[in-house]
Amino acid sequence: MVQERTLPTFKADANAVTRDEGLMLYEDMVLGRLFEDKCAEMYYRGKMFGFVHLYNGQEAVATGMIRAGRRDEDYVCSTYRDHVHALSAGVPPREVMAELFGKATGCSKGRGGSMHLFSSAHNLLGGFAFVAEGIPVATGAAFQTKYRREAMNDPNADQVTMCFFGDGACNNGQFYECLNMAALWNLPIIYVVENNKWAIGMAHDRATSDPEIYKKGPAFGMPGYEVDGMDVLAVREVAKKAVARARAGEGPTLVEALTYRFRGHSLADPDELRDKEEKEFWFARDPIKKFAAHLTEHNLATPEELKAIDQQVQAIIDDAVEFAQSSPEPDPKELYRYIYADD
């Protein structure tokens, strides 16, 4: 078992969230978890094809970051592990599920599948299959916001871009080049490293000279935060600071969220490389159970209310599967559609 880093401490009091905020955050995380569980079921039943990378265990990062911004206004850029980012960004579960089934009603019209979710309506810039590939795209999105605000005098151009990627991407050149440009140009972007300790089967500590990624932010002149990625309130607190900085024109932020994926790298991964002790250490820190305990302990919700949310979310996901299964396949005659931006 690789030596665990000491997780940052965060003490959330009863006033950390209101009841409505708490229920929203809980529902968002449960939606992500149950959606991914259903994806696993459909994949193993032969209803879903290609590579499918699930997000179980990391829900607090997507929810804590994305829901601290403005849905449908701020930009979100993801990786090949993109289903839950899309859901938190507001892409309807029906459209995400249909895309995973390769149907014409999917958010990418059945052309993207699991790793290439996209939605212009919700400012989801895409899922990207190549490691670190989305970082330059997100940096460009942040640049256009700054350009519209400062060069075109657009008063509505105050969007923030959130760029998600894993610890493995932080050893790639795009990461360093884009941090440098973002700092030089003072771009409204938040780089979010979801450090789940493993880049496929490569342990993070074996692949980098300095495993504390957040320290690389100050090296480029931007704040770097280390946060417990299994605590949605801790993530949300850091996210609010980073969003406020970006929105006020104060530039980029690097956030390293220490988290863990509860499943293998993909559904084709038997997950035999990670120690049982390591898995049990992180399973005990399930972000959804942790937040449910916070809500009940502070009288923000009852166990019955949380169970009702679970059931409501499950109904939404079952509906999404039914919608996906009954949706039409893409028309072969439209094979060359959506290649160019003007289509």
N, C-alpha and C positions, 0 to 999 in steps of 0.2 A: 504493500500500500504506500503510495506516494505521500510524503508528509503534508498534512493539511495546513493551509495558511490560517492564521488567526483571523476570524471573521470580524469585521467592524461591528461595534456594538451600537444599537439604536433602541432607545426606550420610547415607545409610543404611549402617550397618555390618552385619557378618555376624550380629549379635545382634538386628537390628531385628525379625525374625520367626523363629519356629521353622519347621521343615520343614513340619509339618502346617498351620500358619497360612498359610505361603506357598503351598502347593498349593491351599488353600481359596480364597485371594484370586485366584489365577491362574484357577482353574476358574470362579469367579464372573464374572470379567471376560470370559473366553472365551464363557461362556454368553450374556452380553449381546451380544457382538459377532456371534456366529454366528446368534443368534436374529434380530437386526436384518437381517443379510444375507439370511436366509430370508424375512423379511417383504418385503424389496425384490423378491425373486424372485417371490413369490406375488402381490404387487401388480401387477407388470408382466405377469404371466400372466393377470390378470383374476380372480384368486381372492379378492382382498381389495379392499374398496371404501371410499370416503370419504377423508378426509385421514389420512395416515400420516406421522408425524414420527419419524425415526430418531435414535438416540443414539450412533451410531458415533463414536469418538474421545473420548467423555466417560466411559467406563466406570470410570475410576479414581475418579471422584467418587462415583458410586453405591456401588461396592464399598467404597471406603475409609471412607465415612461410615456406611452402613447396617450393614455387617458389624462395625463397632466397637460396635454396640449389641446389644440382645437381640432376636433374631428371634422373631416372633409375640407379643412383649410390648410393645416400644416401637412408637410410631406413626410412620407414614411418610405424608407428603402430597406429591403430585406435581403435574405440569403436563400439558399435552397431549403432552409427550415422556416418556411414563410407562412404557413396556414394561419397561425395564431396572430401574427402581426397583421395579417389582412383582416381578420375578424375584429381585432381591437381598433383598427383604423376605420371600421364601419362597413366593410364589404359584407353584403348579406350572406349568411351561411348557405343559402340556396345556391348562390353564384359560386362560392368557393367549392362546395361539394360537387356541383355540376362540372366545374373545371377539372377536379380530380378524377371524374368519370370520363373526361374527354368529350363532354357534350357541348353543343352549340350555344347553350344558355349559360355556359361558364363565363367567369369574369374576363377570361382571355379567349373567349369564343371556342374553347376546346383545343386551342393550339399551344397552350403553355404547360398544362398538367401541373403536377405537384410543385415543381421547382420554379415555375415562371408565372406566378399569379401577378396580375396587373389590373389596375382600375383607375382610369383618369378621373372618374366621378368622385373618387374618394382620395385622390392624390397619393395612391399607392404606386410608387415608381417601379415596382417590380420585385420579383424574387430572382436571384441570380445564382446560377449553378456553379460558376467558377469562383473559387475562393478569392475574396477581396474585390471581385468585379464590380460590385455595386458602390464601392466607396467613391470612385471618381464620378459616377452618375449622381450620387447624392450631393457631392461637392458642387457639381455643375448646377443642380437645382437651387442650392443655397446662393450661388453666385447670381442666378437670374433674379432671385428675390431682391438681393441687394442692388442689382443694376436697375431694376424697375423702380425701386424706391429712390435711389440717389441720382440716377441719370435721366429717368423718365418722370420723376416727381409724382409717382403713383402713391397716394396716401394710404392705399389699402395693401400695399406690399410690405407686410410685416410677418410673413409666414416663417415658421421655423422648420428646418429639415432634421429628421431623426434618422440616423444611419446605423443599422444594426449589422453586426458581424461577429464572428467567433474569435477565440484566442489564436487559432491557426492563421487567421488573416493578418495578424499583427507582425508576422515575420515576412510579409510581402511588401514589395516596393511601393505599391499604390497607397498603402497605409501611411507611410512616412511622407511621400510626396504630397498627398492631399492634406495631411495635418499642417505641413509647411505652407501650402497655398492658402488654406483656410485662415491660418494665423496672420499671414501677410496681408490678406484682403479683408480680414475681420468679418468673416462670413457667419450668418445666422444658422449654425449647424451644431448638432450634438452627435458626437461619435460614441456609439454604445457598444462596448465590447462585452459579449455574453460569454464570459470565461467559464465554460463547463468542464474544464480540466483536460479535455480530450479533443484532438483534431483527428477524427476517425479513430485510429488506434494508437496515435502518437500522444503520449502524455505531455502536457504543456511544459512541465519543468524540464523535460529532456530536449525541448525544441527551441528554447530561447535563452539568451544570455542573462536576461533579467526578467523573471516571471511576473514582477509587479508592473503590469502594463500601464496603470494609471499614472505612474511616474513619468511616462513619456510625454504626457500633456504639457507639463511645465517646461520640458526641454524645448518645446516649440512655442512657448509663450502663452499657453492657454491653461486654465485650471484643469486639474486631473482629480477625479473623485473615485475612491474605492467604496463600494457599497455591497451590503448583504443582498444578493440577488434572490434570496429565498424569502425576503420580507417585503411585501408590496408597499408598506408604508415607508420603509427606509428608501426604497427606490423612488417612490413618489416625491419624497422630500428633496432628494437630489435633483430629480427631474424638474421640479418647480423652480429651483434656483437656476438651472441651466436654461430652461425655457425663458425665464425672465431676462437673463443676460442676453440671449440671442434676440429676443423681441425688442430689447432696448438698444440694439446696435452695438453691444459690447463684445461680440465675437463668439468664437466656438468654444466648446467644452468637450473634454474626454471623460467618459464614465466607464469604469470597469465594474461590471456586476458579477460577483462570485456566485455561480449557480451550478446546476447539475442536471443532466438529462437522465430521466429514469429508465429510458429504453436504450437499445443499441443505437449506433450511428444512423442506421436506416432500418427499415423492416426486413432487409435482407442480411442484417448483421446479427449473428448469434450472440454477440456481446459476451465473449469469453475472455477478453483481455483485462477487464477491470476486476479488482479484488472484491470478494463478497463483503469484507469489512468496510471497504470504501462505500459501496452501494448502501449498506445498512446505515452508515453514518449520515448520508444525505437523504435517504428515504425518511428518516426520522424528522427531517426538517421540511417536510412537505409544505409548500407555501400556502396552499388552500386550507389545509387543516390549521395551520398557524394563524391565518387571518380569521378563520371561523371562530377560533378560540378567543381572539381579541374582541370580535363583535359581541359574542355572548358574555364575556367577562365584564365588558363595559356597558352592558344592557342596551346595545345598539340593535340587537336582533335576538330572536329566540331560536333555539334549534329547529323548532317547527317551521319558522319562516325560512330558514336556510334550506331545509329539506324541500319546501315548496318551490324555492328557486331552482334547486337541482332538478325537480320534476318538470318545471316549465322549460328549462333549458334542454332537457332530454327530448321533450316534445318538439322543440324547434329543430333539433338535429335529426330526429326521425322524419320530420317533414322535409328537411333538406335532402335526405337520402331518397325519399319517394319522388321528390321533384327531379333529382338527378337521374334516377332510373327511368323516369317517364319522358325525359327530354330527348329531343332528336339528336342524332349524330350530325357532325358538320357535313355540309353538302360537298362532295368531292369537286363539284364544278367551281366552288369558291376557294380552291386550294391556294390561289395566288392573291387572295384578298388580304388586306391588312399588312401588306409588306411595306407600303409607303405611308407617311403620315397624313397625306391628304385623302386617304380612303377611310 
